[in-house]
């Protein structure tokens, strides 16, 4: 059922110098599913997660979130976050919205507020 499809990755390929870490990976996540990612060291598990969360860009392929081509960012609950920065600054670290060389704080604050809003 297409309406239950939350996340879909098609033909994802990631290449590092001398290594094809992911080769034409296909993945689908449907509402209510839980997946485990398992494999030997070097199998591409971390690379796969990093492509999904935007840490690495794939050389080929597409990612769809709720049927629309999109990217996903991860905000890790980890000591490497920056406690002296705002929530918005932590969410958009390295992915700031910039127009004409100016950071678009209003736009980023609105997106951050929507991202952390509790859904009823």
N, CA, C and O atoms as CSV, one atom per row, in Angstrom:
chain,resi,resn,atom,element,x,y,z
A,1,UNK,N,N,0.821,-1.177,0.000
A,1,UNK,CA,C,0.000,0.000,0.000
A,1,UNK,C,C,0.865,1.241,0.000
A,1,UNK,O,O,1.616,1.482,0.945
A,2,UNK,N,N,0.764,2.023,-1.049
A,2,UNK,CA,C,1.597,3.217,-1.207
A,2,UNK,C,C,1.361,4.239,-0.110
A,2,UNK,O,O,2.290,4.953,0.269
A,3,UNK,N,N,0.129,4.331,0.418
A,3,UNK,CA,C,-0.156,5.330,1.455
A,3,UNK,C,C,0.549,5.019,2.770
A,3,UNK,O,O,0.721,5.913,3.599
A,4,UNK,N,N,0.961,3.765,2.979
A,4,UNK,CA,C,1.683,3.385,4.193
A,4,UNK,C,C,3.187,3.572,4.064
A,4,UNK,O,O,3.911,3.409,5.047
A,5,UNK,N,N,3.670,3.909,2.882
A,5,UNK,CA,C,5.101,4.068,2.640
A,5,UNK,C,C,5.568,5.405,3.218
A,5,UNK,O,O,5.128,6.468,2.779
A,6,UNK,N,N,6.457,5.340,4.200
A,6,UNK,CA,C,6.965,6.553,4.851
A,6,UNK,C,C,8.279,7.001,4.218
A,6,UNK,O,O,8.442,8.169,3.865
A,7,UNK,N,N,9.205,6.069,4.080
A,7,UNK,CA,C,10.539,6.382,3.572
A,7,UNK,C,C,10.900,5.384,2.491
A,7,UNK,O,O,10.712,4.178,2.649
A,8,UNK,N,N,11.424,5.904,1.387
A,8,UNK,CA,C,11.864,5.030,0.298
A,8,UNK,C,C,13.167,5.565,-0.264
A,8,UNK,O,O,13.294,6.754,-0.557
A,9,UNK,N,N,14.131,4.671,-0.408
A,9,UNK,CA,C,15.392,4.997,-1.052
A,9,UNK,C,C,15.498,4.155,-2.309
A,9,UNK,O,O,15.266,2.947,-2.281
A,10,UNK,N,N,15.851,4.805,-3.416
A,10,UNK,CA,C,15.952,4.112,-4.701
A,10,UNK,C,C,17.339,4.329,-5.292
A,10,UNK,O,O,17.811,5.458,-5.424
A,11,UNK,N,N,17.978,3.214,-5.644
A,11,UNK,CA,C,19.249,3.227,-6.378
A,11,UNK,C,C,20.331,4.083,-5.693
A,11,UNK,O,O,21.038,4.834,-6.365
A,12,UNK,N,N,20.461,3.974,-4.380
A,12,UNK,CA,C,21.441,4.778,-3.639
A,12,UNK,C,C,22.841,4.183,-3.816
A,12,UNK,O,O,23.074,3.008,-3.532
A,13,UNK,N,N,23.753,5.012,-4.288
A,13,UNK,CA,C,25.151,4.627,-4.449
A,13,UNK,C,C,26.022,5.673,-3.772
A,13,UNK,O,O,25.853,6.873,-3.993
A,14,UNK,N,N,26.952,5.214,-2.950
A,14,UNK,CA,C,27.895,6.094,-2.272
A,14,UNK,C,C,29.294,5.549,-2.492
A,14,UNK,O,O,29.575,4.381,-2.222
A,15,UNK,N,N,30.165,6.415,-2.985
A,15,UNK,CA,C,31.541,6.023,-3.300
A,15,UNK,C,C,32.503,6.887,-2.498
A,15,UNK,O,O,32.405,8.114,-2.491
A,16,UNK,N,N,33.424,6.228,-1.830
A,16,UNK,CA,C,34.554,6.892,-1.195
A,16,UNK,C,C,35.771,6.568,-2.045
A,16,UNK,O,O,35.728,5.608,-2.813
A,17,UNK,N,N,36.855,7.326,-1.940
A,17,UNK,CA,C,38.028,7.030,-2.762
A,17,UNK,C,C,38.440,5.559,-2.663
A,17,UNK,O,O,38.843,5.082,-1.602
A,18,UNK,N,N,38.331,4.861,-3.777
A,18,UNK,CA,C,38.732,3.464,-3.856
A,18,UNK,C,C,37.714,2.457,-3.348
A,18,UNK,O,O,37.965,1.254,-3.416
A,19,UNK,N,N,36.551,2.919,-2.831
A,19,UNK,CA,C,35.572,1.996,-2.251
A,19,UNK,C,C,34.158,2.410,-2.641
A,19,UNK,O,O,33.766,3.563,-2.461
A,20,UNK,N,N,33.399,1.459,-3.174
A,20,UNK,CA,C,31.975,1.681,-3.406
A,20,UNK,C,C,31.267,1.147,-2.166
A,20,UNK,O,O,31.025,-0.054,-2.050
A,21,UNK,N,N,30.937,2.046,-1.241
A,21,UNK,CA,C,30.371,1.646,0.052
A,21,UNK,C,C,28.923,1.189,-0.076
A,21,UNK,O,O,28.504,0.259,0.614
A,22,UNK,N,N,28.161,1.828,-0.946
A,22,UNK,CA,C,26.772,1.437,-1.208
A,22,UNK,C,C,26.600,1.351,-2.715
A,22,UNK,O,O,27.022,2.247,-3.446
A,23,UNK,N,N,25.984,0.277,-3.177
A,23,UNK,CA,C,25.840,0.061,-4.610
A,23,UNK,C,C,24.377,-0.232,-4.948
A,23,UNK,O,O,23.899,-1.347,-4.740
A,24,UNK,N,N,23.676,0.765,-5.465
A,24,UNK,CA,C,22.304,0.585,-5.946
A,24,UNK,C,C,21.362,0.062,-4.845
A,24,UNK,O,O,20.583,-0.862,-5.080
A,25,UNK,N,N,21.441,0.656,-3.654
A,25,UNK,CA,C,20.648,0.209,-2.507
A,25,UNK,C,C,19.198,0.642,-2.667
A,25,UNK,O,O,18.903,1.776,-3.044
A,26,UNK,N,N,18.302,-0.296,-2.369
A,26,UNK,CA,C,16.858,-0.044,-2.365
A,26,UNK,C,C,16.366,-0.269,-0.943
A,26,UNK,O,O,16.801,-1.209,-0.277
A,27,UNK,N,N,15.463,0.586,-0.472
A,27,UNK,CA,C,14.935,0.416,0.883
A,27,UNK,C,C,13.552,1.046,0.962
A,27,UNK,O,O,13.307,2.111,0.396
A,28,UNK,N,N,12.650,0.371,1.673
A,28,UNK,CA,C,11.319,0.914,1.924
A,28,UNK,C,C,10.972,0.731,3.395
A,28,UNK,O,O,11.215,-0.326,3.977
A,29,UNK,N,N,10.407,1.764,3.978
A,29,UNK,CA,C,9.930,1.717,5.351
A,29,UNK,C,C,8.457,2.103,5.341
A,29,UNK,O,O,8.085,3.191,4.901
A,30,UNK,N,N,7.633,1.192,5.833
A,30,UNK,CA,C,6.184,1.430,5.884
A,30,UNK,C,C,5.756,1.714,7.326
A,30,UNK,O,O,6.402,1.287,8.283
A,31,UNK,N,N,4.670,2.431,7.447
A,31,UNK,CA,C,4.103,2.773,8.746
A,31,UNK,C,C,3.969,1.513,9.603
A,31,UNK,O,O,3.422,0.507,9.153
A,32,UNK,N,N,4.476,1.573,10.850
A,32,UNK,CA,C,4.370,0.467,11.777
A,32,UNK,C,C,5.502,-0.537,11.702
A,32,UNK,O,O,5.568,-1.435,12.541
A,33,UNK,N,N,6.401,-0.420,10.723
A,33,UNK,CA,C,7.506,-1.372,10.602
A,33,UNK,C,C,8.685,-0.961,11.472
A,33,UNK,O,O,8.891,0.219,11.755
A,34,UNK,N,N,9.447,-1.954,11.884
A,34,UNK,CA,C,10.708,-1.743,12.582
A,34,UNK,C,C,11.750,-2.554,11.822
A,34,UNK,O,O,11.532,-3.728,11.525
A,35,UNK,N,N,12.873,-1.932,11.510
A,35,UNK,CA,C,13.945,-2.618,10.778
A,35,UNK,C,C,15.205,-2.677,11.628
A,35,UNK,O,O,15.478,-1.765,12.408
A,36,UNK,N,N,15.956,-3.729,11.477
A,36,UNK,CA,C,17.278,-3.846,12.090
A,36,UNK,C,C,18.295,-3.855,10.957
A,36,UNK,O,O,18.089,-4.505,9.932
A,37,UNK,N,N,19.366,-3.148,11.143
A,37,UNK,CA,C,20.423,-3.079,10.143
A,37,UNK,C,C,21.614,-3.854,10.683
A,37,UNK,O,O,22.224,-3.466,11.679
A,38,UNK,N,N,21.939,-4.964,10.007
A,38,UNK,CA,C,22.983,-5.851,10.500
A,38,UNK,C,C,23.963,-6.171,9.379
A,38,UNK,O,O,23.608,-6.150,8.201
A,39,UNK,N,N,25.188,-6.463,9.759
A,39,UNK,CA,C,26.189,-6.863,8.791
A,39,UNK,C,C,27.580,-6.779,9.390
A,39,UNK,O,O,27.775,-6.259,10.488
A,40,UNK,N,N,28.523,-7.293,8.658
A,40,UNK,CA,C,29.907,-7.286,9.110
A,40,UNK,C,C,30.464,-5.874,9.064
A,40,UNK,O,O,29.900,-4.988,8.423
A,41,UNK,N,N,31.591,-5.675,9.763
A,41,UNK,CA,C,32.293,-4.397,9.665
A,41,UNK,C,C,32.625,-4.131,8.205
A,41,UNK,O,O,33.098,-5.015,7.491
A,42,UNK,N,N,32.373,-2.909,7.776
A,42,UNK,CA,C,32.669,-2.540,6.398
A,42,UNK,C,C,31.556,-2.839,5.415
A,42,UNK,O,O,31.715,-2.620,4.214
A,43,UNK,N,N,30.423,-3.339,5.909
A,43,UNK,CA,C,29.318,-3.703,5.013
A,43,UNK,C,C,28.528,-2.493,4.515
A,43,UNK,O,O,27.756,-2.611,3.563
A,44,UNK,N,N,28.712,-1.330,5.149
A,44,UNK,CA,C,28.025,-0.124,4.700
A,44,UNK,C,C,26.879,0.328,5.583
A,44,UNK,O,O,26.129,1.224,5.197
A,45,UNK,N,N,26.720,-0.270,6.765
A,45,UNK,CA,C,25.608,0.080,7.658
A,45,UNK,C,C,25.655,1.549,8.062
A,45,UNK,O,O,24.669,2.268,7.904
A,46,UNK,N,N,26.783,1.991,8.577
A,46,UNK,CA,C,26.914,3.387,9.015
A,46,UNK,C,C,26.796,4.346,7.844
A,46,UNK,O,O,26.189,5.411,7.967
A,47,UNK,N,N,27.368,3.976,6.721
A,47,UNK,CA,C,27.269,4.822,5.527
A,47,UNK,C,C,25.821,4.969,5.105
A,47,UNK,O,O,25.390,6.064,4.741
A,48,UNK,N,N,25.067,3.885,5.147
A,48,UNK,CA,C,23.649,3.913,4.782
A,48,UNK,C,C,22.882,4.886,5.678
A,48,UNK,O,O,22.116,5.716,5.189
A,49,UNK,N,N,23.093,4.779,6.991
A,49,UNK,CA,C,22.421,5.677,7.936
A,49,UNK,C,C,22.868,7.119,7.705
A,49,UNK,O,O,22.054,8.039,7.783
A,50,UNK,N,N,24.136,7.321,7.425
A,50,UNK,CA,C,24.642,8.679,7.195
A,50,UNK,C,C,24.105,9.282,5.907
A,50,UNK,O,O,23.942,10.499,5.823
A,51,UNK,N,N,23.828,8.468,4.912
A,51,UNK,CA,C,23.181,8.979,3.686
A,51,UNK,C,C,21.742,9.366,4.006
A,51,UNK,O,O,21.277,10.424,3.581
A,52,UNK,N,N,21.035,8.520,4.751
A,52,UNK,CA,C,19.650,8.831,5.115
A,52,UNK,C,C,19.571,10.136,5.901
A,52,UNK,O,O,18.672,10.945,5.672
A,53,UNK,N,N,20.502,10.345,6.822
A,53,UNK,CA,C,20.436,11.518,7.699
A,53,UNK,C,C,21.179,12.738,7.162
A,53,UNK,O,O,21.261,13.758,7.846
A,54,UNK,N,N,21.720,12.648,5.951
A,54,UNK,CA,C,22.324,13.824,5.339
A,54,UNK,C,C,23.766,14.086,5.692
A,54,UNK,O,O,24.320,15.106,5.282
A,55,UNK,N,N,24.394,13.197,6.442
A,55,UNK,CA,C,25.812,13.370,6.758
A,55,UNK,C,C,26.644,13.185,5.493
A,55,UNK,O,O,27.592,13.932,5.251
A,56,UNK,N,N,26.281,12.181,4.683
A,56,UNK,CA,C,26.930,11.942,3.393
A,56,UNK,C,C,25.901,12.128,2.285
A,56,UNK,O,O,24.721,11.829,2.466
A,57,UNK,N,N,26.353,12.620,1.147
A,57,UNK,CA,C,25.498,12.706,-0.034
A,57,UNK,C,C,25.770,11.510,-0.928
A,57,UNK,O,O,26.920,11.121,-1.128
A,58,UNK,N,N,24.716,10.936,-1.458
A,58,UNK,CA,C,24.873,9.810,-2.383
A,58,UNK,C,C,25.266,10.342,-3.752
A,58,UNK,O,O,24.831,11.419,-4.159
A,59,UNK,N,N,26.095,9.578,-4.460
A,59,UNK,CA,C,26.458,9.947,-5.824
A,59,UNK,C,C,25.286,9.716,-6.768
A,59,UNK,O,O,25.112,10.441,-7.748
A,60,UNK,N,N,24.490,8.708,-6.465
A,60,UNK,CA,C,23.332,8.373,-7.301
A,60,UNK,C,C,22.175,7.993,-6.398
A,60,UNK,O,O,22.367,7.582,-5.254
A,61,UNK,N,N,20.972,8.137,-6.928
A,61,UNK,CA,C,19.791,7.673,-6.240
A,61,UNK,C,C,18.919,8.793,-5.711
A,61,UNK,O,O,19.275,9.970,-5.774
A,62,UNK,N,N,17.762,8.398,-5.185
A,62,UNK,CA,C,16.777,9.342,-4.671
A,62,UNK,C,C,16.223,8.839,-3.354
A,62,UNK,O,O,16.177,7.636,-3.094
A,63,UNK,N,N,15.802,9.795,-2.525
A,63,UNK,CA,C,15.178,9.470,-1.260
A,63,UNK,C,C,13.836,10.189,-1.205
A,63,UNK,O,O,13.735,11.377,-1.514
A,64,UNK,N,N,12.807,9.443,-0.803
A,64,UNK,CA,C,11.457,9.990,-0.742
A,64,UNK,C,C,10.926,9.857,0.671
A,64,UNK,O,O,11.006,8.787,1.274
A,65,UNK,N,N,10.388,10.935,1.197
A,65,UNK,CA,C,9.765,10.963,2.511
A,65,UNK,C,C,8.294,11.257,2.300
A,65,UNK,O,O,7.929,12.318,1.794
A,66,UNK,N,N,7.452,10.313,2.689
A,66,UNK,CA,C,6.008,10.439,2.459
A,66,UNK,C,C,5.691,10.737,0.996
A,66,UNK,O,O,4.821,11.553,0.691
A,67,UNK,N,N,6.409,10.067,0.097
A,67,UNK,CA,C,6.147,10.163,-1.334
A,67,UNK,C,C,6.783,11.342,-2.036
A,67,UNK,O,O,6.667,11.457,-3.256
A,68,UNK,N,N,7.452,12.224,-1.307
A,68,UNK,CA,C,8.067,13.389,-1.929
A,68,UNK,C,C,9.579,13.311,-1.796
A,68,UNK,O,O,10.110,12.918,-0.757
A,69,UNK,N,N,10.264,13.694,-2.873
A,69,UNK,CA,C,11.724,13.666,-2.827
A,69,UNK,C,C,12.188,14.634,-1.753
A,69,UNK,O,O,11.779,15.795,-1.723
A,70,UNK,N,N,13.045,14.141,-0.874
A,70,UNK,CA,C,13.424,14.942,0.279
A,70,UNK,C,C,14.737,14.460,0.866
A,70,UNK,O,O,15.294,13.444,0.450
A,71,UNK,N,N,15.204,15.199,1.820
A,71,UNK,CA,C,16.350,14.798,2.619
A,71,UNK,C,C,15.911,14.735,4.066
A,71,UNK,O,O,14.883,15.300,4.440
A,72,UNK,N,N,16.684,14.053,4.867
A,72,UNK,CA,C,16.380,13.927,6.286
A,72,UNK,C,C,17.620,14.367,7.036
A,72,UNK,O,O,18.740,14.032,6.650
A,73,UNK,N,N,17.423,15.106,8.091
A,73,UNK,CA,C,18.547,15.495,8.941
A,73,UNK,C,C,18.352,14.851,10.299
A,73,UNK,O,O,17.221,14.656,10.745
A,74,UNK,N,N,19.433,14.527,10.942
A,74,UNK,CA,C,19.366,13.950,12.287
A,74,UNK,C,C,19.970,14.941,13.267
A,74,UNK,O,O,21.018,15.532,13.007
A,75,UNK,N,N,19.307,15.110,14.376
A,75,UNK,CA,C,19.852,15.883,15.475
A,75,UNK,C,C,20.093,14.874,16.591
A,75,UNK,O,O,19.150,14.363,17.196
A,76,UNK,N,N,21.359,14.596,16.855
A,76,UNK,CA,C,21.710,13.554,17.802
A,76,UNK,C,C,21.708,14.090,19.225
A,76,UNK,O,O,22.150,15.210,19.482
A,77,UNK,N,N,21.204,13.277,20.142
A,77,UNK,CA,C,21.272,13.604,21.559
A,77,UNK,C,C,22.631,13.099,22.021
A,77,UNK,O,O,22.783,11.951,22.437
A,78,UNK,N,N,23.588,13.964,21.939
A,78,UNK,CA,C,24.965,13.544,22.127
A,78,UNK,C,C,25.773,14.730,22.639
A,78,UNK,O,O,25.438,15.872,22.324
A,79,UNK,N,N,26.810,14.498,23.406
A,79,UNK,CA,C,27.602,15.612,23.939
A,79,UNK,C,C,28.229,16.502,22.874
A,79,UNK,O,O,28.699,17.594,23.194
A,80,UNK,N,N,28.248,16.064,21.604
A,80,UNK,CA,C,28.842,16.913,20.577
A,80,UNK,C,C,27.892,18.001,20.099
A,80,UNK,O,O,28.279,18.825,19.270
A,81,UNK,N,N,26.626,18.028,20.612
A,81,UNK,CA,C,25.771,19.156,20.286
A,81,UNK,C,C,26.334,20.368,21.021
A,81,UNK,O,O,27.199,20.230,21.887
A,82,UNK,N,N,25.853,21.522,20.682
A,82,UNK,CA,C,26.438,22.757,21.180
A,82,UNK,C,C,25.486,23.431,22.164
A,82,UNK,O,O,24.579,24.149,21.744
A,83,UNK,N,N,25.678,23.212,23.482
A,83,UNK,CA,C,24.741,23.740,24.473
A,83,UNK,C,C,24.683,25.266,24.506
A,83,UNK,O,O,23.691,25.834,24.962
A,84,UNK,N,N,25.731,25.932,24.028
A,84,UNK,CA,C,25.731,27.389,24.052
A,84,UNK,C,C,24.942,27.997,22.884
A,84,UNK,O,O,24.734,29.209,22.834
A,85,UNK,N,N,24.503,27.142,21.942
A,85,UNK,CA,C,23.728,27.609,20.794
A,85,UNK,C,C,22.247,27.343,21.011
A,85,UNK,O,O,21.858,26.523,21.843
A,86,UNK,N,N,21.435,28.050,20.247
A,86,UNK,CA,C,19.986,27.862,20.326
A,86,UNK,C,C,19.585,26.530,19.690
A,86,UNK,O,O,20.389,25.889,19.013
A,87,UNK,N,N,18.335,26.122,19.915
A,87,UNK,CA,C,17.809,24.914,19.281
A,87,UNK,C,C,17.896,25.060,17.770
A,87,UNK,O,O,18.315,24.130,17.080
A,88,UNK,N,N,17.503,26.219,17.249
A,88,UNK,CA,C,17.568,26.460,15.799
A,88,UNK,C,C,18.986,26.299,15.288
A,88,UNK,O,O,19.204,25.648,14.267
A,89,UNK,N,N,19.950,26.877,15.976
A,89,UNK,CA,C,21.343,26.779,15.537
A,89,UNK,C,C,21.831,25.337,15.551
A,89,UNK,O,O,22.573,24.929,14.657
A,90,UNK,N,N,21.426,24.559,16.553
A,90,UNK,CA,C,21.813,23.145,16.606
A,90,UNK,C,C,21.162,22.354,15.483
A,90,UNK,O,O,21.819,21.513,14.868
A,91,UNK,N,N,19.882,22.601,15.198
A,91,UNK,CA,C,19.188,21.869,14.142
A,91,UNK,C,C,19.805,22.152,12.779
A,91,UNK,O,O,19.965,21.235,11.974
A,92,UNK,N,N,20.147,23.388,12.512
A,92,UNK,CA,C,20.616,23.778,11.182
A,92,UNK,C,C,22.141,23.855,11.064
A,92,UNK,O,O,22.658,24.361,10.068
A,93,UNK,N,N,22.856,23.361,12.063
A,93,UNK,CA,C,24.322,23.400,12.037
A,93,UNK,C,C,24.851,22.796,10.738
A,93,UNK,O,O,24.654,21.610,10.475
A,94,UNK,N,N,25.512,23.602,9.940
A,94,UNK,CA,C,26.068,23.144,8.666
A,94,UNK,C,C,25.072,23.118,7.526
A,94,UNK,O,O,25.442,22.803,6.395
A,95,UNK,N,N,23.794,23.446,7.800
A,95,UNK,CA,C,22.755,23.444,6.774
A,95,UNK,C,C,21.933,24.734,6.860
A,95,UNK,O,O,20.725,24.725,6.622
A,96,UNK,N,N,22.591,25.829,7.198
A,96,UNK,CA,C,21.898,27.094,7.375
A,96,UNK,C,C,21.257,27.550,6.068
A,96,UNK,O,O,21.783,27.310,4.982
A,97,UNK,N,N,20.121,28.206,6.198
A,97,UNK,CA,C,19.451,28.808,5.041
A,97,UNK,C,C,20.068,30.190,4.837
A,97,UNK,O,O,19.967,31.062,5.700
A,98,UNK,N,N,20.705,30.376,3.685
A,98,UNK,CA,C,21.402,31.630,3.401
A,98,UNK,C,C,20.930,32.181,2.064
A,98,UNK,O,O,20.879,31.460,1.068
A,99,UNK,N,N,20.591,33.451,2.049
A,99,UNK,CA,C,20.214,34.138,0.807
A,99,UNK,C,C,21.006,35.421,0.729
A,99,UNK,O,O,20.976,36.230,1.656
A,100,UNK,N,N,21.715,35.617,-0.370
A,100,UNK,CA,C,22.520,36.822,-0.537
A,100,UNK,C,C,23.580,36.980,0.534
A,100,UNK,O,O,23.935,38.099,0.904
A,101,UNK,N,N,24.087,35.858,1.036
A,101,UNK,CA,C,25.122,35.882,2.062
A,101,UNK,C,C,24.609,36.162,3.462
A,101,UNK,O,O,25.401,36.334,4.388
A,102,UNK,N,N,23.269,36.212,3.632
A,102,UNK,CA,C,22.676,36.510,4.935
A,102,UNK,C,C,21.904,35.289,5.433
A,102,UNK,O,O,21.077,34.728,4.715
A,103,UNK,N,N,22.184,34.891,6.666
A,103,UNK,CA,C,21.461,33.764,7.264
A,103,UNK,C,C,20.015,34.172,7.487
A,103,UNK,O,O,19.735,35.242,8.029
A,104,UNK,N,N,19.103,33.312,7.067
A,104,UNK,CA,C,17.671,33.582,7.149
A,104,UNK,C,C,17.111,33.064,8.473
A,104,UNK,O,O,16.493,32.001,8.527
A,105,UNK,N,N,17.340,33.833,9.540
A,105,UNK,CA,C,16.969,33.406,10.882
A,105,UNK,C,C,15.475,33.192,11.041
A,105,UNK,O,O,15.059,32.210,11.657
A,106,UNK,N,N,14.653,34.089,10.499
A,106,UNK,CA,C,13.202,33.949,10.654
A,106,UNK,C,C,12.729,32.631,10.045
A,106,UNK,O,O,11.970,31.888,10.667
A,107,UNK,N,N,13.185,32.349,8.821
A,107,UNK,CA,C,12.811,31.106,8.138
A,107,UNK,C,C,13.270,29.891,8.932
A,107,UNK,O,O,12.505,28.944,9.116
A,108,UNK,N,N,14.516,29.910,9.403
A,108,UNK,CA,C,15.052,28.773,10.151
A,108,UNK,C,C,14.340,28.600,11.486
A,108,UNK,O,O,14.075,27.471,11.901
A,109,UNK,N,N,14.022,29.709,12.171
A,109,UNK,CA,C,13.291,29.614,13.442
A,109,UNK,C,C,11.913,29.010,13.235
A,109,UNK,O,O,11.471,28.192,14.041
A,110,UNK,N,N,11.222,29.401,12.160
A,110,UNK,CA,C,9.898,28.850,11.872
A,110,UNK,C,C,9.982,27.354,11.580
A,110,UNK,O,O,9.160,26.575,12.064
A,111,UNK,N,N,10.978,26.956,10.789
A,111,UNK,CA,C,11.146,25.530,10.467
A,111,UNK,C,C,11.516,24.726,11.712
A,111,UNK,O,O,11.031,23.610,11.899
A,112,UNK,N,N,12.364,25.286,12.553
A,112,UNK,CA,C,12.758,24.594,13.784
A,112,UNK,C,C,11.559,24.443,14.709
A,112,UNK,O,O,11.350,23.382,15.298
A,113,UNK,N,N,10.771,25.511,14.833
A,113,UNK,CA,C,9.590,25.447,15.693
A,113,UNK,C,C,8.602,24.385,15.191
A,113,UNK,O,O,8.021,23.648,15.987
A,114,UNK,N,N,8.418,24.314,13.879
A,114,UNK,CA,C,7.522,23.299,13.303
A,114,UNK,C,C,8.078,21.893,13.531
A,114,UNK,O,O,7.319,20.955,13.775
A,115,UNK,N,N,9.401,21.747,13.451
A,115,UNK,CA,C,10.016,20.428,13.610
A,115,UNK,C,C,9.886,19.890,15.028
A,115,UNK,O,O,9.793,18.678,15.221
A,116,UNK,N,N,9.878,20.759,16.006
A,116,UNK,CA,C,9.815,20.290,17.387
A,116,UNK,C,C,8.412,20.387,17.990
A,116,UNK,O,O,8.206,20.019,19.147
A,117,UNK,N,N,7.455,20.878,17.216
A,117,UNK,CA,C,6.082,21.021,17.716
A,117,UNK,C,C,5.488,19.643,18.018
A,117,UNK,O,O,5.706,18.689,17.272
A,118,UNK,N,N,4.758,19.551,19.086
A,118,UNK,CA,C,4.098,18.306,19.472
A,118,UNK,C,C,2.867,18.155,18.612
A,118,UNK,O,O,2.024,19.049,18.546
A,119,UNK,N,N,2.768,16.995,17.942
A,119,UNK,CA,C,1.606,16.713,17.087
A,119,UNK,C,C,0.488,16.134,17.932
A,119,UNK,O,O,0.709,15.217,18.723
A,120,UNK,N,N,-0.715,16.669,17.764
A,120,UNK,CA,C,-1.872,16.159,18.512
A,120,UNK,C,C,-2.720,15.286,17.641
A,120,UNK,O,O,-3.738,14.764,18.095
